[in-house]
Amino acid sequence: MDPTIVEAYVRQALELAGYTLAPAEVDAVVAEFGRIAAIADLFANADLPLELEPITLFRP
């Protein structure tokens, strides 16, 4: 995900939610959101074989 898009999204979301953070705190939120997006990208873009069947019951 493009870092400028992440930053714009986070800043707008904070503003819409009514949060007022110091610039350093906003930068920290942007960095964390970027990390989370990168992790999610690994799962969202994973190739799954067509013969893979969904599990009917999941117990952690």
TIRO-525755 format. One record per residue: residue in one letter; z, y, x of N, C-alpha, C in turn. Coordinates in steps of 0.02 Angstrom, whole numbers, plus 50000, padded with zeros to 5 digits. Example, Ala and Ser with C-alpha at 12.3 -4.5 7.8 and 13.67 -1.06 7.14 Angstrom:
% residues 2
a503904971650660503904977550615503904983550660 s503544988850642503574994750684503945000250645 
//
This chain:
% residues 60
m500004994150043500005000050000500005006250045 d499625011050026499545017250064500215021050065 p500475022650124501125026050129501145032850093 t500585036350090500585042750054500655041649979 i500375036149953500455034549883501175032649867 v501475028649912502175026649903502615032849902 e502515037349949502925043449952502845047649889 a502225048649867502105052549807502435049349746 y502375042849741502675039249684503425040049684 v503745038849741504475039249745504715046349729 r504395051349757504605058249744504525060049670 q503985057949639503885059449568504375055549525 a504505049249543504985045249504505685048149508 l505885050349568506545053449575506595059849533 e506065063749535506065069949496506095068549421 l505695063849398505685062149326506355059349303 a506685055649348507335052649331507905057649337 g507755063649363508265068849368508695068449430 y508475064849481508865064349543508695070049590 t509205072749621509105077849672509425075149736 l509015073249784509255070349846509085074849905 a509465074249957509305077750019508655074850047 p508275078850085507645076350113507715069750153 a508255069050190508355062950229508465056950182 e508805058150127508915052750078508265050750044 v507845055650029507195054149999506775050050048 d506785051950111506415048150162506665040950166 a507325039950160507605033150162507375029150101 v507355032250043507115028849982506375027049990 v505985031650016505275030350028505185024450075 a505575024250129505525018750178505705012050145 e506245011950106506445005750073505925003450022 f505655008149984505145006449934504535003549969 g504355006350026503795003750064503914996650087 r504534995250109504704988450131504674983550073 i504944985650016504934981349956504214980049934 a503794985149935503094984349916502734979449963 a502894979750028502584975250076502784968050064 i503424966950047503664960250032503334957649969 a503304961749917502994959749854502254958249863 d501934961849908501224960849921501094953749947 l501554951049987501484944250013501434939149956 f501834940149904501834935549848501264936849800 a501124943149787500614944949739499914942849763 n499814942749827499154941149854499104934149883 a499594929949869499584923149895499074918949856 d498684915049892498194910549861498554904249838 l498484902649775498774896549749498224891649732 p498314885249749497794880349734497724879449658 l497114878349635496994877549563497344871449534 e497444866249575497754860149549498514860749545 l498804866249566499524867249563499744867949491 e500234863949472500474864049403501124868049399 p501224871849346501844875649340502434871049329 i503004873049353503604869049343503864870249273 t504114865049241504344865849173505084867949169 l505464866549222506164868449223506354870449294 f506664876149300506874878549365507624879049367 r507924875849416508644876249426508764878049499 p509034883949511509154885949581509704881949614 
//
